[in-house]
């Protein structure tokens, strides 16, 4: 257990529904990242926050995806109008400024039917 | 663009030594990280090399050659619990400290 928590751990939804995932970071970590991982692949970067500011979004992140980190603590990732191709593990990672180590949460496994 | 290449699978027996290689292409290189991921688990940090040479942490060591854009992870005295996927990663220069991961190497350790 790295101290990063994610909820829910599993989500099954029907195509077209909206889903929201939450990540609670290690308290003193000001950097927060969202990644997506599919079977047999490494994690792919989606978006990055430093405190409450969203500093970077991947080109992978379509308009259906939005992320927030309103008070620089927990973060949410919302997917609107889900598609079957969104089925993946969504990982949150956090780190301190100046440190390389990223601490990953257990992930939310999404299945879109 | 940025890319990393590593073997897809490696097999070994308990007690053996195994080396997992990683070659990378990136602009604005900051360093090479290694992460371990067990089936169904989250990636966990193993090591980071910013400078050339070998970094040792217990049974695991990591090496970097910046001039060759190459690194490796060395696992010694293999144990069954080392069966996992191992990812090398570099910083995505467009995204601060976010990481770009290789596709991973699945290590299977048998008795």
Backbone of each chain as ProteinMPNN parsed JSONL, in Angstrom:
{"seq_chain_A": "XXXXXXXXXXXXXXXXXXXXXXXXXXXXXXXXXXXXXXXXXXXXXXXXXXXXXXXXXXXXXXXXXXXXXXXXXXXXXXXXXXXXXXXXXXXXXXXXXXXXXXXXXXXXXXXXX", "coords_chain_A": {"N_chain_A": [[0.835, -1.191, 0.0], [0.776, 2.047, -1.078], [-0.147, 4.38, -0.049], [-1.62, 5.965, -1.671], [-4.912, 6.237, -2.616], [-7.649, 4.882, -4.473], [-10.894, 5.133, -5.803], [-13.914, 4.032, -7.392], [-12.71, 0.605, -7.008], [-13.376, -1.118, -8.988], [-15.369, -0.813, -11.917], [-18.249, -1.299, -13.713], [-19.927, -0.452, -16.583], [-22.458, 0.701, -18.861], [-22.186, 1.299, -22.331], [-22.093, 4.671, -23.285], [-22.836, 5.751, -20.866], [-21.928, 7.956, -18.133], [-18.966, 8.085, -16.136], [-17.214, 8.441, -13.038], [-14.122, 8.743, -11.417], [-12.17, 8.607, -8.434], [-9.26, 9.9, -6.85], [-7.193, 9.815, -4.069], [-4.463, 11.409, -2.867], [-1.145, 10.863, -1.422], [-0.659, 12.842, 1.394], [1.232, 15.02, 1.469], [2.026, 15.28, -1.131], [2.351, 17.188, -3.971], [2.126, 16.848, -6.664], [0.17, 15.268, -9.127], [-0.872, 12.601, -11.132], [-2.662, 11.152, -13.844], [-2.976, 8.031, -15.359], [-3.522, 5.628, -17.972], [-3.966, 2.175, -18.435], [-3.795, -0.591, -20.505], [-4.246, -4.093, -21.22], [-1.207, -5.818, -21.314], [0.294, -3.63, -21.923], [2.307, -0.726, -21.097], [1.673, 1.812, -18.585], [-0.104, 4.671, -19.825], [0.285, 8.101, -20.115], [-2.144, 10.464, -19.101], [-3.037, 12.947, -17.859], [-1.868, 15.739, -15.861], [-1.379, 17.273, -12.732], [-0.216, 20.03, -10.89], [-0.388, 20.899, -7.696], [-3.447, 22.55, -7.62], [-3.559, 23.128, -10.263], [-4.039, 22.176, -13.585], [-1.625, 21.117, -15.554], [-0.858, 19.803, -17.846], [-2.163, 17.96, -20.581], [-2.613, 14.897, -22.182], [-2.508, 14.098, -25.685], [-3.981, 11.893, -26.04], [-6.182, 12.209, -24.527], [-9.421, 12.575, -24.972], [-12.152, 14.888, -25.718], [-14.125, 13.899, -24.179], [-13.141, 13.274, -21.783], [-12.485, 14.542, -18.56], [-10.699, 16.147, -15.976], [-10.221, 17.024, -12.565], [-8.822, 18.858, -9.823], [-9.686, 20.154, -7.301], [-8.934, 21.46, -4.8], [-6.324, 21.054, -4.678], [-5.879, 18.677, -3.484], [-7.488, 15.8, -3.367], [-8.358, 14.179, -6.474], [-10.49, 14.024, -9.354], [-11.503, 12.024, -12.096], [-13.389, 12.17, -14.908], [-15.31, 10.424, -17.26], [-17.201, 10.966, -20.0], [-20.052, 9.75, -21.792], [-19.269, 7.001, -22.258], [-17.227, 4.668, -24.103], [-16.618, 1.457, -25.606], [-13.922, 1.187, -26.046], [-12.833, 2.591, -23.983], [-12.456, 0.913, -21.923], [-10.289, -0.13, -19.481], [-7.505, -0.035, -17.153], [-7.414, 2.527, -14.86], [-5.063, 4.539, -13.57], [-3.811, 6.334, -10.823], [-1.202, 8.469, -9.837], [1.154, 9.89, -7.544], [3.453, 12.45, -6.523], [6.209, 14.179, -4.929], [7.334, 17.52, -5.466], [10.435, 17.815, -7.116], [11.208, 15.25, -6.669], [11.768, 12.044, -8.09], [10.391, 9.676, -7.791], [7.322, 8.149, -8.366], [4.286, 7.44, -6.829], [2.005, 4.958, -7.075], [-1.513, 4.474, -7.089], [-3.913, 1.797, -6.428], [-5.519, 1.604, -8.646], [-8.39, 1.938, -10.844], [-10.442, -0.321, -12.293], [-12.018, -0.281, -15.288], [-14.814, -1.417, -17.048], [-16.483, -1.307, -19.985], [-19.529, -2.055, -21.27]], "CA_chain_A": [[0.0, 0.0, 0.0], [1.645, 3.223, -1.206], [-0.766, 5.538, 0.571], [-2.511, 6.57, -2.662], [-6.11, 5.412, -2.716], [-8.513, 5.161, -5.62], [-12.238, 4.58, -5.703], [-13.999, 2.649, -6.942], [-11.662, -0.259, -7.54], [-13.914, -1.715, -10.213], [-16.587, -0.166, -12.388], [-18.821, -1.826, -14.942], [-20.941, 0.485, -17.037], [-22.921, 0.488, -20.226], [-21.752, 2.303, -23.307], [-22.899, 5.888, -23.296], [-22.988, 6.288, -19.511], [-20.807, 8.724, -17.582], [-18.362, 7.516, -14.93], [-16.258, 9.32, -12.348], [-13.204, 8.049, -10.524], [-11.536, 9.503, -7.472], [-7.916, 9.574, -6.364], [-6.728, 10.542, -2.888], [-2.994, 11.267, -2.885], [-0.384, 11.018, -0.179], [-1.059, 14.206, 1.737], [2.205, 16.075, 1.176], [2.408, 15.231, -2.547], [1.665, 18.241, -4.707], [1.961, 16.474, -8.069], [-0.765, 14.156, -9.309], [-0.921, 12.169, -12.526], [-3.559, 10.085, -14.239], [-2.503, 7.18, -16.447], [-4.421, 4.54, -18.376], [-3.198, 0.986, -18.796], [-4.53, -1.721, -21.075], [-3.563, -5.376, -21.046], [0.009, -6.019, -22.085], [0.928, -2.348, -22.227], [2.667, 0.094, -19.96], [0.757, 2.938, -18.347], [-0.035, 5.803, -20.74], [-0.014, 9.355, -19.453], [-3.36, 11.175, -19.502], [-3.04, 14.333, -17.449], [-0.954, 16.027, -14.754], [-1.679, 18.443, -11.905], [0.661, 20.49, -9.817], [-1.395, 21.49, -6.803], [-4.77, 22.481, -8.255], [-3.444, 23.51, -11.675], [-3.842, 21.118, -14.57], [-0.552, 21.673, -16.357], [-0.652, 19.109, -19.118], [-3.094, 16.901, -20.968], [-2.134, 14.128, -23.32], [-3.359, 14.099, -26.884], [-4.862, 10.731, -25.903], [-7.337, 12.592, -23.725], [-10.422, 13.201, -25.825], [-13.022, 15.867, -25.058], [-15.048, 13.22, -23.261], [-12.436, 13.104, -20.51], [-12.148, 15.762, -17.842], [-10.141, 15.885, -14.664], [-10.152, 18.181, -11.679], [-8.18, 18.702, -8.518], [-10.188, 21.474, -6.887], [-8.229, 22.122, -3.704], [-4.948, 20.568, -4.669], [-5.74, 17.422, -2.717], [-7.991, 14.694, -4.167], [-8.636, 14.483, -7.884], [-11.485, 13.185, -10.026], [-11.419, 11.849, -13.549], [-14.71, 11.83, -15.418], [-15.429, 10.049, -18.675], [-18.587, 11.11, -20.453], [-20.463, 8.962, -22.968], [-18.228, 5.981, -22.358], [-17.164, 3.785, -25.258], [-15.974, 0.191, -25.249], [-12.484, 1.423, -26.078], [-12.39, 3.203, -22.726], [-12.198, -0.153, -20.952], [-8.868, -0.109, -19.129], [-7.221, 0.288, -15.757], [-7.075, 3.942, -14.708], [-4.13, 4.637, -12.452], [-3.425, 7.641, -10.309], [0.114, 8.453, -9.193], [1.484, 11.191, -6.96], [4.857, 12.635, -6.166], [6.601, 15.484, -4.392], [8.209, 18.306, -6.342], [11.862, 17.563, -6.957], [11.49, 13.823, -6.511], [11.43, 11.258, -9.277], [9.527, 8.533, -7.494], [5.872, 8.307, -8.398], [3.605, 6.421, -6.038], [0.77, 4.632, -7.769], [-2.639, 3.864, -6.409], [-4.251, 0.454, -6.911], [-6.209, 1.694, -9.924], [-9.807, 1.632, -11.045], [-10.606, -1.104, -13.524], [-13.28, 0.064, -15.942], [-15.296, -2.262, -18.137], [-17.633, -0.706, -20.666], [-20.237, -3.107, -22.027]], "C_chain_A": [[0.875, 1.248, 0.0], [1.102, 4.428, -0.466], [-1.637, 6.327, -0.398], [-3.728, 5.662, -2.785], [-6.958, 5.851, -3.907], [-9.854, 4.462, -5.403], [-13.05, 4.955, -6.936], [-12.839, 1.823, -7.483], [-12.088, -0.909, -8.856], [-15.187, -0.96, -10.596], [-17.0, -0.833, -13.681], [-19.937, -0.877, -15.344], [-21.355, 0.142, -18.458], [-22.421, 1.623, -21.105], [-22.695, 3.495, -23.285], [-23.109, 6.514, -21.931], [-21.751, 7.097, -19.133], [-20.267, 8.015, -16.339], [-17.382, 8.526, -14.342], [-15.429, 8.497, -11.392], [-12.546, 9.085, -9.614], [-10.17, 8.977, -7.08], [-7.599, 10.447, -5.162], [-5.223, 10.335, -2.76], [-2.419, 11.161, -1.484], [-0.415, 12.511, 0.146], [-0.047, 15.277, 1.347], [2.637, 16.112, -0.287], [1.628, 16.268, -3.337], [1.453, 17.905, -6.178], [1.071, 15.242, -8.176], [-0.918, 13.877, -10.793], [-2.034, 11.132, -12.687], [-2.938, 9.361, -15.441], [-3.604, 6.175, -16.782], [-3.556, 3.37, -18.819], [-4.13, -0.085, -19.33], [-3.638, -2.962, -21.025], [-2.321, -5.472, -21.931], [0.747, -4.752, -22.448], [1.39, -1.67, -20.946], [1.639, 1.185, -19.75], [0.988, 4.054, -19.361], [-0.505, 7.053, -20.02], [-1.291, 9.985, -20.004], [-3.295, 12.652, -19.151], [-2.251, 14.497, -16.155], [-1.376, 17.317, -14.051], [-0.482, 18.765, -11.016], [-0.215, 21.35, -8.921], [-2.745, 21.438, -7.51], [-4.715, 22.776, -9.75], [-3.196, 22.297, -12.565], [-2.849, 21.627, -15.604], [-0.38, 21.012, -17.717], [-1.727, 18.062, -19.324], [-2.535, 16.201, -22.194], [-3.079, 14.293, -24.511], [-4.294, 12.903, -26.892], [-6.186, 11.114, -25.265], [-8.355, 13.308, -24.603], [-11.261, 14.178, -25.006], [-13.986, 15.214, -24.081], [-14.437, 13.041, -21.874], [-12.225, 14.471, -19.86], [-11.65, 15.382, -16.458], [-10.082, 17.177, -13.88], [-9.359, 17.831, -10.434], [-8.46, 20.003, -7.764], [-9.41, 22.156, -5.766], [-6.791, 21.639, -3.603], [-4.763, 19.314, -3.837], [-6.249, 16.278, -3.587], [-8.251, 15.155, -5.595], [-9.742, 13.554, -8.378], [-11.207, 13.161, -11.517], [-12.796, 11.397, -14.019], [-14.608, 11.463, -16.889], [-16.905, 10.146, -19.034], [-18.815, 10.222, -21.677], [-19.441, 7.854, -23.234], [-18.39, 5.125, -23.612], [-16.425, 2.519, -24.848], [-14.453, 0.333, -25.226], [-11.945, 2.104, -24.837], [-12.096, 2.154, -21.662], [-10.704, -0.274, -20.72], [-8.751, 0.003, -17.617], [-6.807, 1.759, -15.722], [-6.287, 4.095, -13.41], [-3.872, 6.089, -12.093], [-2.053, 7.483, -9.658], [0.398, 9.837, -8.632], [2.96, 11.251, -6.618], [5.049, 14.014, -5.546], [7.419, 16.223, -5.449], [9.659, 17.97, -6.052], [12.219, 16.102, -6.768], [11.015, 13.055, -7.726], [10.398, 10.181, -9.0], [8.063, 8.924, -7.601], [5.257, 7.126, -7.67], [2.235, 6.192, -6.664], [-0.283, 4.094, -6.808], [-2.962, 2.517, -7.027], [-5.015, 0.45, -8.23], [-7.697, 1.442, -9.833], [-9.918, 0.894, -12.369], [-11.991, -0.838, -14.084], [-13.589, -0.923, -17.048], [-16.545, -1.605, -18.714], [-18.273, -1.763, -21.559], [-20.983, -2.534, -23.212]], "O_chain_A": [[1.624, 1.49, 0.947], [1.824, 5.407, -0.273], [-2.323, 7.263, 0.013], [-3.594, 4.463, -3.028], [-6.977, 7.021, -4.289], [-9.918, 3.347, -4.884], [-12.903, 6.055, -7.47], [-12.075, 2.296, -8.324], [-11.259, -1.207, -9.716], [-15.965, -0.531, -9.744], [-16.217, -0.927, -14.626], [-20.795, -0.54, -14.528], [-20.68, -0.614, -19.156], [-22.26, 2.758, -20.657], [-23.917, 3.35, -23.27], [-23.514, 7.672, -21.833], [-20.682, 6.949, -19.725], [-21.029, 7.415, -15.581], [-16.805, 9.35, -15.052], [-15.95, 7.663, -10.651], [-12.389, 10.254, -9.966], [-9.952, 7.769, -6.99], [-7.719, 11.671, -5.224], [-4.763, 9.21, -2.567], [-3.122, 11.346, -0.491], [-0.219, 13.345, -0.737], [-0.451, 16.36, 0.924], [3.52, 16.89, -0.649], [0.398, 16.237, -3.373], [0.696, 18.587, -6.869], [1.211, 14.293, -7.405], [-1.073, 14.791, -11.603], [-2.306, 10.343, -11.782], [-2.452, 9.978, -16.389], [-4.496, 5.915, -15.975], [-2.542, 3.551, -19.493], [-5.123, -0.442, -18.695], [-2.428, -2.87, -20.814], [-2.381, -5.236, -23.138], [1.722, -4.791, -23.199], [0.928, -1.995, -19.853], [0.825, 1.456, -20.633], [2.128, 4.352, -19.718], [-1.564, 7.061, -19.391], [-1.496, 10.036, -21.217], [-3.472, 13.512, -20.013], [-1.996, 13.526, -15.443], [-1.687, 18.319, -14.696], [0.168, 17.874, -10.469], [-0.717, 22.395, -9.336], [-3.15, 20.367, -7.962], [-5.735, 22.679, -10.432], [-2.281, 21.506, -12.336], [-3.188, 22.469, -16.436], [0.186, 21.607, -18.634], [-2.146, 17.375, -18.393], [-2.046, 16.842, -23.124], [-4.267, 14.582, -24.361], [-5.273, 12.875, -27.637], [-7.192, 10.426, -25.442], [-8.19, 14.48, -24.94], [-11.114, 14.288, -23.788], [-14.594, 15.891, -23.252], [-15.13, 12.701, -20.916], [-11.837, 15.433, -20.524], [-12.122, 14.421, -15.851], [-9.918, 18.264, -14.433], [-9.244, 16.667, -10.049], [-7.575, 20.845, -7.611], [-9.253, 23.376, -5.811], [-6.133, 21.799, -2.574], [-3.638, 18.928, -3.519], [-5.521, 15.817, -4.467], [-8.349, 16.349, -5.879], [-9.905, 12.441, -7.878], [-10.744, 14.137, -12.108], [-13.304, 10.365, -13.58], [-13.905, 12.116, -17.66], [-17.748, 9.481, -18.432], [-17.911, 9.978, -22.476], [-18.834, 7.792, -24.303], [-19.492, 4.891, -24.107], [-15.693, 2.513, -23.858], [-13.781, -0.347, -24.452], [-10.731, 2.188, -24.653], [-11.544, 2.477, -20.61], [-9.941, -0.495, -21.66], [-9.746, 0.118, -16.901], [-5.936, 2.177, -16.485], [-6.781, 3.819, -12.317], [-3.734, 6.95, -12.962], [-1.782, 6.475, -9.005], [-0.062, 10.841, -9.176], [3.62, 10.226, -6.447], [4.183, 14.885, -5.625], [8.122, 15.594, -6.24], [10.065, 17.855, -4.895], [13.397, 15.75, -6.711], [9.985, 13.378, -8.318], [9.619, 9.818, -9.882], [7.623, 9.905, -7.002], [5.647, 5.975, -7.866], [1.418, 7.107, -6.767], [0.015, 3.368, -5.859], [-2.364, 2.13, -8.031], [-5.145, -0.597, -8.865], [-8.196, 0.827, -8.89], [-9.543, 1.409, -13.422], [-13.003, -1.128, -13.447], [-12.736, -1.231, -17.881], [-17.53, -1.38, -18.011], [-17.644, -2.292, -22.475], [-21.629, -3.276, -23.953]]}, "seq_chain_B": "XXXXXXXXXXXXXXXXXXXXXXXXXXXXXXXXXXXXXXXXXXXXXXXXXXXXXXXXXXXXXXXXXXXXXXXXXXXXXXXXXXXXXXXXXXXXXXXXXXXXXXXXXXXXXXX", "coords_chain_B": {"N_chain_B": [[9.815, 11.756, -31.701], [9.073, 10.086, -28.586], [10.23, 7.005, -27.364], [10.442, 3.695, -26.02], [12.189, 0.633, -25.856], [11.963, -2.675, -24.876], [12.54, -6.12, -23.966], [9.861, -8.468, -24.452], [9.376, -10.721, -22.906], [10.955, -12.612, -20.33], [12.494, -15.479, -19.009], [13.481, -17.339, -16.13], [15.25, -19.214, -13.587], [14.84, -19.865, -10.076], [17.171, -18.263, -7.957], [18.857, -17.527, -9.968], [20.429, -15.025, -12.132], [19.183, -12.219, -13.811], [18.962, -10.033, -16.605], [17.371, -7.161, -17.704], [16.95, -5.362, -20.517], [16.803, -1.998, -21.796], [16.222, 0.26, -24.306], [16.099, 3.623, -25.381], [14.454, 6.411, -26.95], [14.44, 9.759, -26.87], [13.767, 13.257, -26.444], [15.34, 15.797, -24.554], [16.353, 14.355, -22.226], [16.059, 13.18, -18.92], [16.428, 11.143, -17.146], [16.348, 7.608, -16.311], [13.856, 5.471, -15.257], [12.76, 2.624, -13.336], [10.078, 0.387, -12.889], [8.15, -1.978, -11.082], [5.562, -4.322, -11.566], [3.179, -6.37, -10.256], [0.873, -8.937, -11.238], [-2.327, -7.639, -11.558], [-1.739, -5.682, -9.761], [-0.477, -2.434, -8.632], [1.919, -0.331, -10.322], [5.164, -0.218, -8.886], [7.821, 1.731, -7.682], [11.209, 1.089, -8.502], [13.866, 1.932, -9.168], [16.038, 4.703, -10.124], [17.972, 6.256, -12.552], [19.964, 8.934, -13.208], [22.459, 9.627, -13.993], [25.318, 8.256, -15.747], [26.208, 4.873, -15.107], [26.168, 2.406, -12.454], [23.572, 1.677, -10.213], [22.928, 0.36, -7.082], [20.583, -1.517, -5.287], [20.016, -3.498, -2.889], [19.032, -6.66, -3.969], [18.562, -5.81, -6.472], [19.803, -4.004, -9.26], [20.515, -1.109, -11.24], [21.432, 0.165, -14.388], [22.855, 2.731, -16.403], [23.621, 4.111, -19.57], [24.093, 7.007, -20.977], [25.175, 7.916, -23.364], [24.72, 5.825, -25.06], [22.034, 5.635, -25.029], [20.734, 3.744, -23.385], [19.828, 1.343, -20.966], [19.763, -0.924, -18.174], [18.113, -3.305, -16.054], [19.107, -5.216, -13.4], [18.567, -8.241, -11.881], [19.244, -10.099, -9.129], [19.849, -13.294, -7.488], [17.33, -14.546, -7.87], [13.91, -14.789, -6.907], [10.779, -16.503, -6.465], [8.814, -14.634, -6.029], [9.629, -12.517, -7.517], [8.545, -12.719, -9.976], [6.914, -10.91, -12.299], [5.857, -7.925, -14.063], [8.125, -5.707, -15.583], [8.914, -2.376, -16.033], [10.558, 0.047, -17.958], [11.049, 3.586, -17.9], [10.839, 6.965, -19.052], [10.99, 10.53, -18.57], [8.315, 12.458, -19.843], [8.965, 14.976, -21.83], [7.248, 16.966, -22.551], [5.467, 17.205, -20.574], [6.144, 17.999, -17.953], [6.88, 16.186, -15.248], [5.679, 13.824, -15.867], [5.553, 10.384, -16.876], [6.775, 8.372, -19.572], [6.204, 5.142, -20.463], [7.806, 1.999, -21.222], [6.682, -0.989, -22.98], [6.876, -3.036, -21.252], [8.39, -5.83, -19.587], [7.786, -9.148, -19.091], [8.609, -11.109, -16.476], [9.227, -14.388, -15.683], [9.714, -16.533, -13.083], [10.862, -19.657, -12.277], [10.842, -22.677, -10.293]], "CA_chain_B": [[8.964, 11.314, -30.616], [9.73, 9.384, -27.49], [9.868, 5.591, -27.34], [11.314, 2.803, -25.262], [12.144, -0.747, -26.296], [12.44, -3.669, -23.935], [12.039, -7.432, -24.384], [8.505, -8.69, -23.938], [9.356, -11.783, -21.892], [12.201, -13.235, -19.888], [12.263, -16.555, -18.043], [14.679, -17.699, -15.382], [14.978, -20.083, -12.449], [15.176, -19.323, -8.759], [18.579, -18.158, -7.658], [19.62, -17.056, -11.131], [20.553, -13.584, -12.366], [18.584, -11.866, -15.092], [19.149, -8.637, -17.0], [16.319, -6.666, -18.591], [17.496, -4.209, -21.218], [15.885, -0.956, -22.244], [16.783, 1.334, -25.118], [15.118, 4.696, -25.433], [14.616, 7.576, -27.819], [13.704, 10.859, -26.262], [14.434, 14.543, -26.406], [15.299, 16.305, -23.192], [16.466, 13.219, -21.31], [16.312, 13.515, -17.52], [16.832, 9.961, -16.394], [15.618, 6.38, -16.612], [13.259, 4.843, -14.07], [12.262, 1.253, -13.451], [8.941, 0.072, -12.037], [7.714, -3.376, -11.038], [4.108, -4.45, -11.422], [2.65, -7.713, -10.167], [-0.443, -9.123, -11.858], [-3.442, -7.06, -10.815], [-1.279, -4.677, -8.8], [-0.052, -1.127, -9.117], [3.367, -0.205, -10.506], [5.924, 0.292, -7.749], [9.127, 2.261, -8.073], [12.383, 0.301, -8.138], [15.136, 2.666, -9.222], [16.139, 5.835, -11.042], [19.344, 6.623, -12.914], [20.102, 10.177, -13.964], [23.829, 9.68, -14.496], [25.883, 6.978, -16.184], [26.77, 4.0, -14.09], [25.358, 1.377, -11.804], [22.981, 1.964, -8.899], [22.573, -0.92, -6.48], [19.649, -1.491, -4.158], [19.755, -4.875, -2.507], [19.219, -7.648, -5.034], [18.306, -5.159, -7.76], [20.715, -2.936, -9.677], [20.127, -0.516, -12.514], [22.578, 0.744, -15.088], [22.525, 3.682, -17.459], [24.62, 4.706, -20.448], [23.406, 8.076, -21.695], [25.701, 8.028, -24.726], [24.139, 4.732, -25.853], [20.569, 5.655, -24.812], [20.542, 2.337, -22.994], [19.913, 1.012, -19.564], [19.251, -2.26, -17.84], [17.787, -3.678, -14.677], [19.725, -6.507, -13.08], [17.947, -8.86, -10.719], [20.089, -11.205, -8.67], [19.258, -14.236, -6.518], [15.901, -14.474, -8.178], [12.93, -15.489, -6.085], [9.486, -16.671, -7.148], [8.036, -13.403, -5.886], [10.085, -11.531, -8.507], [7.729, -12.883, -11.187], [6.147, -9.664, -12.426], [6.239, -7.128, -15.231], [9.088, -4.653, -15.275], [8.796, -1.295, -17.008], [11.444, 1.194, -17.925], [10.279, 4.8, -18.156], [11.539, 8.242, -19.103], [10.081, 11.663, -18.433], [7.722, 13.066, -21.027], [9.477, 16.347, -21.728], [6.174, 17.932, -22.774], [4.497, 17.147, -19.473], [6.78, 18.104, -16.652], [7.516, 14.976, -14.746], [4.932, 12.621, -16.229], [6.425, 9.351, -17.408], [6.436, 7.519, -20.705], [6.615, 3.787, -20.107], [7.899, 0.958, -22.218], [5.56, -1.93, -22.951], [7.056, -3.938, -20.135], [8.989, -7.16, -19.733], [7.21, -10.09, -18.142], [9.599, -12.035, -15.945], [8.676, -15.586, -15.043], [10.728, -17.253, -12.324], [10.392, -21.001, -11.94], [11.655, -23.359, -9.269]], "C_chain_B": [[9.781, 10.627, -29.533], [9.283, 7.93, -27.513], [10.882, 4.815, -26.529], [11.113, 1.383, -25.775], [12.705, -1.647, -25.204], [11.88, -5.015, -24.361], [10.674, -7.691, -23.76], [8.484, -9.737, -22.824], [10.763, -12.249, -21.575], [11.829, -14.343, -18.911], [13.579, -16.913, -17.371], [14.266, -18.622, -14.238], [15.389, -19.383, -11.154], [16.674, -19.335, -8.541], [19.428, -17.608, -8.786], [19.71, -15.521, -11.132], [19.932, -13.291, -13.73], [18.782, -10.37, -15.34], [18.054, -8.249, -17.986], [16.809, -5.359, -19.2], [16.413, -3.234, -21.649], [16.66, 0.05, -23.09], [15.702, 2.382, -25.317], [15.497, 5.733, -26.468], [13.799, 8.683, -27.197], [14.472, 12.159, -26.447], [14.347, 15.051, -24.97], [15.36, 15.209, -22.149], [16.813, 13.682, -19.906], [16.824, 12.327, -16.739], [15.936, 8.797, -16.744], [15.139, 5.762, -15.308], [12.843, 3.418, -14.384], [11.143, 1.05, -12.436], [8.63, -1.41, -12.172], [6.197, -3.399, -10.879], [3.744, -5.927, -11.388], [1.265, -7.735, -10.796], [-1.536, -8.526, -10.983], [-3.038, -5.974, -9.839], [-0.902, -3.37, -9.454], [1.447, -1.139, -9.392], [4.019, 0.344, -9.242], [7.336, 0.633, -8.195], [10.247, 1.342, -7.604], [13.643, 1.154, -8.094], [15.061, 3.793, -10.244], [17.605, 6.12, -11.278], [19.305, 7.917, -13.717], [21.48, 10.258, -14.627], [24.296, 8.29, -14.91], [26.367, 6.17, -14.993], [25.725, 3.092, -13.484], [24.864, 1.867, -10.449], [22.516, 0.639, -8.312], [21.648, -0.719, -5.299], [19.293, -2.923, -3.83], [20.022, -5.822, -3.66], [19.075, -7.03, -6.427], [19.349, -4.078, -8.013], [20.206, -2.374, -10.99], [21.309, 0.241, -13.081], [22.087, 1.678, -16.163], [23.766, 4.065, -18.239], [23.904, 5.748, -21.298], [23.883, 8.166, -23.137], [25.102, 6.958, -25.634], [22.615, 4.71, -25.776], [20.093, 4.269, -24.387], [20.643, 2.203, -21.498], [19.477, -0.413, -19.339], [18.967, -2.363, -16.357], [18.349, -5.074, -14.456], [19.1, -7.042, -11.81], [18.768, -10.093, -10.35], [19.337, -12.067, -7.667], [17.749, -14.26, -6.664], [15.061, -15.33, -7.243], [11.623, -15.564, -6.862], [8.702, -15.36, -7.121], [8.491, -12.301, -6.855], [9.344, -11.675, -9.832], [6.762, -11.711, -11.26], [6.492, -9.047, -13.771], [7.139, -5.999, -14.783], [9.077, -3.633, -16.406], [9.936, -0.312, -16.842], [10.628, 2.423, -18.342], [11.192, 6.011, -18.196], [10.506, 9.349, -18.928], [9.568, 12.08, -19.797], [8.075, 14.55, -20.989], [8.394, 17.394, -21.944], [5.291, 18.07, -21.551], [5.195, 17.134, -18.128], [7.42, 16.804, -16.262], [6.712, 13.718, -15.043], [5.851, 11.656, -16.959], [5.858, 8.733, -18.677], [7.038, 6.156, -20.41], [6.855, 2.947, -21.349], [6.725, -0.002, -22.083], [5.713, -2.974, -21.858], [7.67, -5.267, -20.521], [8.394, -8.058, -18.665], [8.283, -11.092, -17.745], [8.889, -13.194, -15.265], [9.82, -16.343, -14.384], [10.155, -18.604, -11.933], [11.346, -21.653, -10.94], [12.487, -24.461, -9.883]], "O_chain_B": [[11.011, 10.599, -29.573], [8.094, 7.648, -27.663], [12.031, 5.229, -26.375], [9.993, 0.983, -26.09], [13.791, -1.404, -24.679], [10.857, -5.066, -25.043], [10.372, -7.194, -22.675], [7.67, -9.651, -21.905], [11.641, -12.275, -22.437], [10.943, -14.162, -18.076], [14.65, -16.804, -17.969], [13.079, -18.787, -13.959], [16.18, -18.439, -11.156], [17.361, -20.293, -8.895], [20.592, -17.262, -8.581], [19.157, -14.836, -10.273], [20.139, -14.037, -14.687], [18.77, -9.56, -14.414], [17.838, -8.934, -18.986], [17.052, -4.379, -18.494], [15.256, -3.61, -21.839], [17.646, 0.623, -22.628], [14.52, 2.052, -25.41], [16.664, 5.914, -26.816], [12.589, 8.545, -27.02], [15.695, 12.149, -26.59], [13.385, 14.761, -24.259], [14.498, 15.143, -21.273], [17.736, 14.473, -19.712], [17.571, 12.488, -15.775], [14.9, 8.962, -17.387], [15.918, 5.557, -14.377], [12.606, 3.056, -15.536], [11.24, 1.477, -11.286], [8.821, -2.013, -13.229], [5.626, -2.591, -10.146], [3.965, -6.653, -12.358], [0.579, -6.716, -10.881], [-1.655, -8.868, -9.806], [-3.89, -5.4, -9.16], [-0.994, -3.215, -10.671], [2.178, -1.894, -8.75], [3.492, 1.258, -8.606], [7.953, -0.086, -8.981], [10.246, 0.873, -6.465], [14.397, 1.116, -7.121], [14.173, 3.842, -11.095], [18.391, 6.217, -10.336], [18.685, 7.98, -14.779], [21.643, 10.876, -15.68], [23.74, 7.28, -14.479], [26.866, 6.714, -14.008], [24.579, 3.02, -13.928], [25.63, 2.399, -9.646], [21.795, -0.117, -8.964], [21.883, 0.123, -4.432], [18.378, -3.497, -4.421], [21.098, -5.799, -4.259], [19.423, -7.651, -7.431], [19.73, -3.336, -7.107], [19.546, -3.071, -11.761], [22.08, 0.87, -12.356], [21.037, 1.454, -16.767], [24.826, 4.312, -17.665], [23.188, 5.401, -22.236], [23.094, 8.458, -24.035], [24.989, 7.161, -26.843], [21.975, 3.857, -26.392], [19.165, 3.707, -24.969], [21.448, 2.87, -20.848], [18.887, -1.037, -20.221], [19.501, -1.619, -15.535], [18.094, -5.992, -15.235], [19.104, -6.37, -10.779], [18.955, -11.002, -11.158], [18.341, -11.648, -7.078], [17.003, -14.027, -5.713], [15.447, -16.43, -6.849], [11.39, -14.793, -7.793], [8.009, -15.024, -8.081], [7.821, -11.278, -6.995], [9.502, -10.837, -10.72], [5.903, -11.541, -10.395], [7.312, -9.577, -14.522], [6.932, -5.407, -13.723], [9.213, -3.98, -17.579], [10.247, 0.114, -15.73], [9.634, 2.3, -19.057], [12.187, 6.082, -17.474], [9.308, 9.135, -19.113], [10.303, 12.058, -20.784], [7.521, 15.295, -20.181], [8.567, 18.558, -21.583], [4.449, 18.966, -21.497], [4.858, 16.33, -17.259], [8.394, 16.368, -16.876], [7.03, 12.649, -14.522], [6.822, 12.075, -17.59], [4.647, 8.589, -18.839], [8.233, 6.034, -20.142], [6.215, 3.136, -22.384], [5.884, 0.145, -21.196], [4.773, -3.716, -21.572], [7.49, -5.758, -21.636], [8.487, -7.764, -17.473], [8.8, -11.831, -18.583], [8.056, -12.997, -14.381], [10.776, -16.744, -15.048], [9.086, -18.682, -11.327], [12.491, -21.234, -10.773], [13.23, -25.141, -9.176]]}, "name": "protein", "num_of_chains": 2, "seq": "XXXXXXXXXXXXXXXXXXXXXXXXXXXXXXXXXXXXXXXXXXXXXXXXXXXXXXXXXXXXXXXXXXXXXXXXXXXXXXXXXXXXXXXXXXXXXXXXXXXXXXXXXXXXXXXXXXXXXXXXXXXXXXXXXXXXXXXXXXXXXXXXXXXXXXXXXXXXXXXXXXXXXXXXXXXXXXXXXXXXXXXXXXXXXXXXXXXXXXXXXXXXXXXXXXXXXXXXXXXXXXXX"}
